[in-house]
Amino acid sequence: MQDPVQLTTARESVPEQPDQASARLRQHLLARMGIPSWQLRRPALLAGHQAAPAPANEPQANQQEAAPAPAVPSGKLWILASRLPAPGLLADLCQLLGIGSDEVSLLSSLPAGHTPPLLWLEAADPAWPEALICPLTPSPAQKRALWQQLKGRLG
């Protein structure tokens, strides 16, 4: 008499991966519905299977949408510059504003579509009339001008 488990496994072959054509079809349909391709591949990667290749006729726009959006800075003061100002100046500024130095975000460019809570620019920009304007290494007169800008804002 034979073991029933061996008989069952001998008769049925269980596929380890889904049919490639149905996987491509599913991926194509989900991509057309606006679901990014990286979300389609994630369950397969977590399960240890290789993801199905993307169809050749999939538009490039879907791949661009899959790129993560740039993170919005979390700081209360955004500084648009190549480096931070002198630590003493930054500490005085943060103390006057009532924020910690960890709440300052240094940016190389402003994220599109986001309004900064408070912005420090090295040079005046008509697009940001409310920004603080001061070089990173200010002269005494430029420091006084910065304090006057802050006084007008806080007072």
C-alpha positions as CSV (number, residue, x, y, z in Angstrom):
1,M,0.0,0.0,0.0
2,Q,1.3,3.4,-1.0
3,D,1.4,6.6,1.1
4,P,-1.5,8.9,0.2
5,V,0.7,12.0,0.5
6,Q,3.2,10.7,-2.0
7,L,0.3,9.8,-4.4
8,T,-1.1,13.4,-4.1
9,T,2.2,15.1,-4.7
10,A,3.1,12.8,-7.5
11,R,-0.1,13.6,-9.4
12,E,-0.2,17.4,-8.9
13,S,2.6,19.7,-9.8
14,V,2.2,23.0,-8.0
15,P,3.7,25.9,-10.0
16,E,6.1,28.0,-8.0
17,Q,5.4,31.2,-10.0
18,P,2.2,32.5,-11.5
19,D,1.8,32.3,-15.3
20,Q,4.1,35.0,-16.8
21,A,1.4,36.1,-19.3
22,S,-1.2,36.6,-16.5
23,A,1.4,38.4,-14.4
24,R,2.2,40.8,-17.2
25,L,-1.5,41.4,-17.9
26,R,-2.1,42.1,-14.2
27,Q,0.8,44.5,-14.1
28,H,-0.3,46.3,-17.3
29,L,-3.9,46.7,-16.0
30,L,-2.8,48.0,-12.7
31,A,-0.3,50.4,-14.3
32,R,-3.1,51.8,-16.5
33,M,-5.1,52.4,-13.4
34,G,-2.3,54.6,-12.1
35,I,-0.7,52.2,-9.6
36,P,3.1,52.7,-9.8
37,S,5.2,49.8,-11.0
38,W,7.3,49.6,-7.8
39,Q,4.2,48.9,-5.8
40,L,3.4,46.0,-8.2
41,R,6.9,44.4,-7.7
42,R,7.0,44.8,-3.9
43,P,4.8,41.7,-3.0
44,A,6.8,39.5,-5.3
45,L,10.1,40.8,-3.8
46,L,8.8,40.2,-0.3
47,A,7.7,36.6,-1.3
48,G,11.2,35.9,-2.6
49,H,10.1,35.6,-6.3
50,Q,11.4,37.7,-9.1
51,A,9.0,40.3,-10.4
52,A,7.6,39.9,-13.9
53,P,9.4,42.2,-16.4
54,A,7.5,45.4,-17.3
55,P,5.8,45.2,-20.7
56,A,7.7,47.0,-23.5
57,N,4.7,49.1,-24.5
58,E,4.3,50.6,-21.0
59,P,4.6,54.4,-21.2
60,Q,7.6,56.1,-19.6
61,A,5.2,58.4,-17.6
62,N,4.3,55.5,-15.3
63,Q,8.0,55.0,-14.5
64,Q,8.4,58.7,-13.7
65,E,5.4,58.7,-11.4
66,A,7.0,55.8,-9.5
67,A,9.9,58.0,-8.5
68,P,9.4,59.2,-4.9
69,A,8.5,62.9,-4.5
70,P,11.1,65.0,-2.9
71,A,10.7,65.3,0.8
72,V,9.3,68.5,2.2
73,P,11.7,69.9,4.9
74,S,10.3,69.7,8.4
75,G,12.1,72.7,9.8
76,K,10.4,75.9,10.9
77,L,13.2,78.0,9.3
78,W,14.3,77.1,5.7
79,I,17.7,78.5,4.7
80,L,18.3,78.6,0.9
81,A,22.1,78.5,0.7
82,S,25.1,76.3,0.2
83,R,25.9,76.1,3.9
84,L,24.6,77.2,7.3
85,P,25.5,80.6,8.8
86,A,28.0,80.8,11.6
87,P,26.9,78.7,14.7
88,G,26.7,81.8,16.9
89,L,24.5,83.7,14.5
90,L,22.3,80.7,13.9
91,A,22.0,80.1,17.7
92,D,21.0,83.8,18.3
93,L,18.5,83.7,15.5
94,C,16.9,80.4,16.8
95,Q,16.7,81.8,20.3
96,L,15.0,84.9,19.1
97,L,12.5,82.9,17.0
98,G,11.9,80.4,19.8
99,I,13.0,77.3,17.9
100,G,15.8,74.8,18.2
101,S,18.7,74.6,15.8
102,D,17.4,71.2,14.9
103,E,14.3,72.9,13.4
104,V,16.4,74.6,10.7
105,S,16.5,73.1,7.2
106,L,19.3,73.8,4.8
107,L,18.1,73.7,1.2
108,S,19.9,73.9,-2.2
109,S,16.5,74.6,-3.9
110,L,13.0,75.2,-2.8
111,P,10.6,72.3,-3.2
112,A,7.9,73.2,-5.8
113,G,4.4,73.8,-4.6
114,H,5.4,74.3,-0.9
115,T,5.4,77.5,1.1
116,P,8.1,77.7,3.7
117,P,7.1,78.7,7.3
118,L,10.0,81.2,7.4
119,L,12.6,81.5,4.6
120,W,16.2,83.0,4.8
121,L,17.7,84.1,1.5
122,E,21.2,85.4,0.8
123,A,19.8,87.9,-1.8
124,A,16.4,89.5,-2.3
125,D,14.0,87.6,-4.5
126,P,10.7,89.2,-5.7
127,A,9.0,85.7,-5.5
128,W,9.5,85.7,-1.7
129,P,8.8,89.2,-0.4
130,E,8.4,87.9,3.2
131,A,11.8,86.1,3.3
132,L,14.6,87.2,5.6
133,I,17.4,88.7,3.5
134,C,20.9,88.4,4.9
135,P,24.3,86.9,3.7
136,L,25.6,83.9,5.6
137,T,28.6,86.0,6.8
138,P,27.0,89.4,7.5
139,S,28.7,92.6,8.3
140,P,27.6,94.4,11.5
141,A,25.2,96.6,9.4
142,Q,23.7,93.5,7.7
143,K,23.2,91.9,11.1
144,R,21.4,95.0,12.3
145,A,19.2,94.8,9.2
146,L,18.4,91.1,9.9
147,W,17.5,91.9,13.5
148,Q,15.2,94.8,12.2
149,Q,13.5,92.3,9.9
150,L,12.9,89.9,12.7
151,K,11.8,92.7,15.1
152,G,9.2,93.8,12.5
153,R,8.0,90.1,12.2
154,L,7.9,89.4,15.9
155,G,6.8,92.7,17.3
